[in-house]
Amino acid sequence: MNAPLRPASLSRRRWLQTVSLTPSVALLPDSTRAAPGYPDHPIRLVVPSAAGGSPDAVCRILTNELPKALGQPFVVDNKPGASGNIGMADVFRAPADGYTLGYANVGTLAINKALYSKLPYDPDALVSIGLIGFVQNALVVRKDLPVQSVKDLIALARAKPGELTVASGDSGTTGHLSGELFKASTQVSMTHIPYKGSPQAITDLMGGVVDLMFDNLSSILPHIQSGRVRVLAVTGAARSPQLPQLPTVAEAGVQGYETVGWGGIVAPPGTPSAIAAQLNKALNDALRLPPVQEKYAALGFELTPGPPERLIERARKESPMWADVVKRSGAQVG
């Protein structure tokens, strides 16, 4: 089946969008289609958090591999702030031509709906490229905090209400809400200290400026392994393969406690399906490479290659749950 010829009056970009909506082309399975001439220049990947944090680490593994499949370099553009809203708004407003992509996660696709009365982007309108995978958070404390377990931490927090400080990479992140849910579940009072990215929060934790934090294993694991912070538990439903001796928060006595992060790649609304399919295939092929799997495993990331719809479907499924967490915990932004 041949694609329609491009009229001279149409730009190449507009023609690609038109072709993607042509019934004869749309009937072809996405996996068999390729976008003519795409890509022919570098692709920008917006990461809505600071360089050096968990999302940044996750994305840079991909940006080293995807150029091999697509023949063009990827340029990481870190745009932290406002719980990821600044970066996602940039992606949302970008031309729908496949040359601006974004890293979207549980915060920007699910949590922010409950935290903000109005968002500068529509999470449901973004075009999903694919879900990368899942990562647990770890509950870590500064080395000299006089606690050795989750029960010790709860006891200390109750003895000193409001005095312990719990840092996060930003308001609205799973790190922030993991802390808020912990406070609500254990009925303790601690003071939240938001940072513009987890690297600075981790630095201050190691320096004794703050007392504890919940952070993605992908960014905190090296500091756990080096002994610069003390880890008490992980936040998922099961123990982490990277820290099998460590209990979950629920196993440590906080019944029903569970939070997990996830993330994937999205494109602006209106991105042609042929381009989305081509990017999804390149993403999945990269995630199935053993060296890539080893790198993600070292970050505590469980990979889940699959169809592009899986990312947005997960966001829609989890949004009510995170809204309940926000409501129960009384979490606030800013």
C-alpha positions as CSV (number, residue, x, y, z in Angstrom):
1,M,0.0,0.0,0.0
2,N,1.6,3.3,-1.1
3,A,1.4,6.5,0.9
4,P,-0.1,9.5,-0.8
5,L,2.2,11.9,-2.6
6,R,2.9,15.2,-0.9
7,P,1.4,18.2,-2.6
8,A,3.9,21.0,-3.3
9,S,1.8,23.4,-1.3
10,L,2.3,21.4,1.9
11,S,5.3,21.6,4.2
12,R,7.1,18.3,5.0
13,R,6.0,18.6,8.6
14,R,2.3,19.2,7.7
15,W,2.4,16.4,5.2
16,L,3.7,14.0,7.8
17,Q,0.8,14.9,10.1
18,T,-1.7,14.6,7.2
19,V,-0.3,11.2,6.2
20,S,-0.6,9.9,9.7
21,L,-4.3,10.6,9.6
22,T,-4.9,9.2,6.1
23,P,-7.1,6.0,6.5
24,S,-5.1,3.9,4.2
25,V,-1.9,4.5,6.3
26,A,-3.6,4.4,9.7
27,L,-4.8,0.9,9.0
28,L,-1.3,-0.4,8.8
29,P,0.1,-1.8,12.1
30,D,2.2,0.8,13.9
31,S,5.1,-1.6,14.2
32,T,5.4,-1.9,10.4
33,R,5.4,1.8,9.6
34,A,8.2,4.3,9.6
35,A,8.0,8.0,9.3
36,P,9.6,9.1,6.0
37,G,12.8,11.0,6.5
38,Y,12.5,11.0,10.3
39,P,14.7,11.9,12.1
40,D,16.9,14.1,10.1
41,H,18.3,16.3,12.9
42,P,19.0,16.0,16.7
43,I,16.1,15.2,19.1
44,R,15.7,17.1,22.3
45,L,14.7,15.2,25.4
46,V,13.3,17.4,28.2
47,V,14.0,16.1,31.7
48,P,11.8,18.1,34.1
49,S,14.3,17.8,37.0
50,A,17.9,18.7,37.9
51,A,20.9,17.2,36.3
52,G,22.3,14.3,38.4
53,G,19.0,13.2,39.8
54,S,17.1,10.0,39.3
55,P,15.2,11.0,36.1
56,D,18.4,12.4,34.6
57,A,20.3,9.2,35.3
58,V,17.5,7.1,33.8
59,C,17.3,9.3,30.6
60,R,21.1,9.4,30.0
61,I,21.3,5.7,29.6
62,L,18.7,5.9,26.9
63,T,20.2,8.9,25.1
64,N,23.4,6.9,24.8
65,E,21.6,4.1,23.0
66,L,18.8,5.6,21.0
67,P,21.1,7.5,18.5
68,K,22.4,4.1,17.4
69,A,18.9,3.1,16.3
70,L,17.7,6.4,15.0
71,G,20.8,7.8,13.5
72,Q,20.6,11.2,15.3
73,P,21.9,12.4,18.6
74,F,19.7,13.1,21.6
75,V,20.2,16.3,23.6
76,V,19.1,16.3,27.2
77,D,17.5,19.5,28.3
78,N,17.1,19.7,32.1
79,K,14.2,21.9,33.1
80,P,13.6,21.5,36.9
81,G,11.0,23.3,39.0
82,A,7.3,23.4,40.0
83,S,7.1,19.6,40.5
84,G,8.0,19.0,36.9
85,N,5.4,21.4,35.5
86,I,7.9,23.7,33.8
87,G,9.5,20.9,31.8
88,M,6.2,19.2,30.9
89,A,4.7,22.5,29.8
90,D,7.6,22.9,27.5
91,V,7.0,19.5,25.9
92,F,3.2,20.2,25.7
93,R,3.7,23.4,23.8
94,A,6.5,22.1,21.5
95,P,5.8,21.4,17.8
96,A,4.4,17.9,17.2
97,D,7.2,16.8,14.9
98,G,9.0,14.2,17.0
99,Y,12.0,16.5,17.7
100,T,11.0,17.3,21.2
101,L,10.3,14.5,23.7
102,G,9.9,14.5,27.4
103,Y,10.6,12.2,30.4
104,A,7.3,11.9,32.2
105,N,6.8,10.1,35.5
106,V,4.3,9.4,38.2
107,G,4.6,13.0,39.4
108,T,4.0,14.8,36.2
109,L,1.3,12.3,34.9
110,A,-0.6,11.4,38.0
111,I,0.4,13.2,41.2
112,N,0.3,16.8,40.0
113,K,-3.4,16.4,39.0
114,A,-4.2,16.2,42.7
115,L,-1.6,18.7,44.0
116,Y,-2.4,21.6,41.6
117,S,-5.8,23.2,40.9
118,K,-4.6,24.0,37.4
119,L,-1.7,22.6,35.3
120,P,0.1,24.4,32.4
121,Y,-0.3,21.1,30.4
122,D,-2.8,18.3,29.9
123,P,-1.3,15.0,31.1
124,D,-3.9,13.0,29.2
125,A,-3.3,14.8,25.9
126,L,0.4,13.9,25.8
127,V,1.3,11.2,23.2
128,S,2.9,8.2,24.9
129,I,6.1,6.8,23.4
130,G,6.5,4.1,26.1
131,L,6.9,3.1,29.7
132,I,10.5,2.6,30.7
133,G,10.0,0.9,34.1
134,F,9.6,1.2,37.8
135,V,11.8,2.1,40.8
136,Q,11.4,2.0,44.5
137,N,12.2,4.7,47.0
138,A,14.4,4.1,49.9
139,L,14.0,5.6,53.4
140,V,17.5,6.9,54.4
141,V,18.7,9.0,57.3
142,R,21.9,10.9,58.0
143,K,24.7,8.7,59.4
144,D,24.7,10.2,62.9
145,L,20.9,10.2,63.5
146,P,20.5,7.9,66.5
147,V,18.1,5.4,64.8
148,Q,18.8,2.0,63.4
149,S,15.3,1.0,62.2
150,V,11.9,2.3,61.1
151,K,10.6,1.7,64.6
152,D,13.5,3.8,66.0
153,L,12.7,6.6,63.6
154,I,9.0,6.6,64.6
155,A,9.9,6.7,68.3
156,L,12.3,9.6,67.8
157,A,9.8,11.6,65.7
158,R,7.2,11.1,68.4
159,A,9.6,12.2,71.1
160,K,10.5,15.4,69.1
161,P,7.4,16.4,67.2
162,G,8.1,18.7,64.2
163,E,11.9,18.7,64.9
164,L,13.0,16.1,62.4
165,T,13.5,17.4,58.8
166,V,12.5,15.3,55.8
167,A,14.0,16.4,52.5
168,S,12.8,15.8,49.0
169,G,13.9,16.5,45.5
170,D,10.8,18.7,45.0
171,S,7.3,19.2,46.2
172,G,4.9,16.7,44.6
173,T,7.6,14.0,43.9
174,T,7.2,10.4,45.1
175,G,9.9,11.3,47.5
176,H,7.8,14.1,49.0
177,L,4.6,12.1,49.1
178,S,6.4,9.0,50.4
179,G,7.3,11.1,53.4
180,E,3.9,12.6,53.7
181,L,2.2,9.2,53.6
182,F,4.7,7.9,56.2
183,K,3.9,10.8,58.5
184,A,0.1,10.2,58.1
185,S,0.4,6.5,58.5
186,T,2.5,6.7,61.7
187,Q,0.9,9.8,63.1
188,V,4.2,11.6,63.5
189,S,5.1,15.3,62.8
190,M,8.2,16.1,60.7
191,T,9.1,19.2,58.7
192,H,9.3,18.8,54.9
193,I,12.2,20.6,53.2
194,P,11.8,20.7,49.4
195,Y,14.8,21.1,47.1
196,K,15.2,21.8,43.4
197,G,16.3,18.3,42.6
198,S,17.4,15.4,44.7
199,P,21.2,15.9,44.3
200,Q,21.3,18.9,46.5
201,A,18.9,17.2,49.0
202,I,21.3,14.2,49.1
203,T,24.3,16.5,49.6
204,D,22.6,18.2,52.6
205,L,21.6,14.8,54.0
206,M,25.1,13.6,53.9
207,G,26.3,16.9,55.4
208,G,23.8,16.6,58.3
209,V,21.8,19.7,57.2
210,V,18.6,17.5,57.1
211,D,17.7,14.4,58.9
212,L,16.1,12.0,56.4
213,M,14.6,11.6,53.0
214,F,12.8,9.2,50.7
215,D,14.5,9.0,47.4
216,N,14.6,6.8,44.2
217,L,17.1,4.0,44.5
218,S,18.4,5.1,41.1
219,S,20.0,8.2,42.7
220,I,20.5,7.2,46.4
221,L,21.8,3.7,45.9
222,P,25.5,4.7,45.4
223,H,25.4,6.7,48.6
224,I,23.9,3.8,50.5
225,Q,26.6,1.5,49.2
226,S,29.3,3.9,50.1
227,G,28.0,4.2,53.7
228,R,27.5,8.0,53.4
229,V,23.8,7.6,54.4
230,R,22.0,4.9,56.5
231,V,19.2,3.1,54.8
232,L,16.2,1.8,56.9
233,A,13.7,0.4,54.4
234,V,12.4,0.5,50.9
235,T,8.9,1.6,50.0
236,G,7.6,-1.0,47.5
237,A,5.4,-4.0,48.1
238,A,8.5,-6.4,47.9
239,R,12.1,-6.1,48.8
240,S,14.6,-4.7,46.3
241,P,16.9,-7.1,44.5
242,Q,19.7,-4.5,45.1
243,L,19.1,-4.5,48.9
244,P,17.5,-8.0,49.6
245,Q,18.4,-7.8,53.3
246,L,16.5,-4.6,53.8
247,P,12.8,-4.7,54.8
248,T,10.0,-2.8,53.2
249,V,8.4,-0.1,55.2
250,A,5.3,-2.3,55.6
251,E,7.5,-5.2,56.8
252,A,9.1,-2.8,59.3
253,G,5.7,-2.2,60.9
254,V,3.8,0.4,58.9
255,Q,1.0,-1.8,57.6
256,G,-0.3,-1.1,54.1
257,Y,2.5,1.4,53.3
258,E,3.6,1.3,49.6
259,T,4.8,3.8,47.1
260,V,6.7,3.2,43.8
261,G,8.0,5.5,41.1
262,W,7.7,4.9,37.4
263,G,8.5,6.9,34.2
264,G,8.5,6.9,30.5
265,I,8.8,9.0,27.3
266,V,6.1,11.3,25.9
267,A,5.7,13.6,23.0
268,P,3.6,16.7,22.3
269,P,-0.1,16.3,21.5
270,G,-0.7,15.6,17.8
271,T,2.6,13.8,17.2
272,P,2.0,11.6,14.2
273,S,1.4,7.9,15.0
274,A,4.1,6.8,12.6
275,I,6.7,8.8,14.5
276,A,5.4,7.6,17.9
277,A,5.6,4.0,16.6
278,Q,9.1,4.4,15.3
279,L,10.3,5.9,18.7
280,N,8.5,3.1,20.6
281,K,10.3,0.4,18.7
282,A,13.6,2.1,19.2
283,L,12.9,2.5,22.9
284,N,11.9,-1.1,23.4
285,D,14.8,-2.4,21.4
286,A,17.2,-0.4,23.6
287,L,15.5,-1.6,26.8
288,R,16.0,-5.2,25.7
289,L,19.7,-4.9,25.3
290,P,21.6,-6.8,28.1
291,P,24.1,-4.0,28.7
292,V,21.2,-1.5,29.1
293,Q,19.4,-3.9,31.4
294,E,22.5,-4.2,33.6
295,K,22.8,-0.4,33.8
296,Y,19.2,0.0,34.9
297,A,19.5,-2.9,37.3
298,A,22.4,-1.1,39.0
299,L,20.0,1.8,39.5
300,G,17.3,-0.3,41.0
301,F,15.1,0.1,37.9
302,E,12.8,-2.7,36.8
303,L,12.3,-2.4,33.0
304,T,8.9,-2.9,31.3
305,P,9.2,-2.6,27.5
306,G,5.9,-2.8,25.8
307,P,3.2,-0.9,23.7
308,P,3.1,2.9,23.9
309,E,-0.3,2.9,25.5
310,R,0.9,1.3,28.7
311,L,2.4,4.6,30.1
312,I,-0.7,6.7,29.8
313,E,-2.9,3.8,30.9
314,R,-0.9,3.5,34.1
315,A,-1.1,7.2,34.8
316,R,-4.9,7.1,34.4
317,K,-5.2,4.1,36.6
318,E,-3.0,5.5,39.4
319,S,-4.3,9.1,39.5
320,P,-7.2,8.3,41.9
321,M,-4.9,6.4,44.2
322,W,-2.4,9.3,44.4
323,A,-5.2,11.8,44.8
324,D,-6.2,9.8,47.9
325,V,-2.6,9.9,49.2
326,V,-2.5,13.7,48.7
327,K,-5.8,14.1,50.5
328,R,-4.9,11.7,53.4
329,S,-1.5,13.2,54.0
330,G,-2.5,16.8,53.6
331,A,0.4,17.4,51.2
332,Q,0.9,20.9,49.8
333,V,3.0,22.4,47.1
334,G,5.3,25.4,47.3
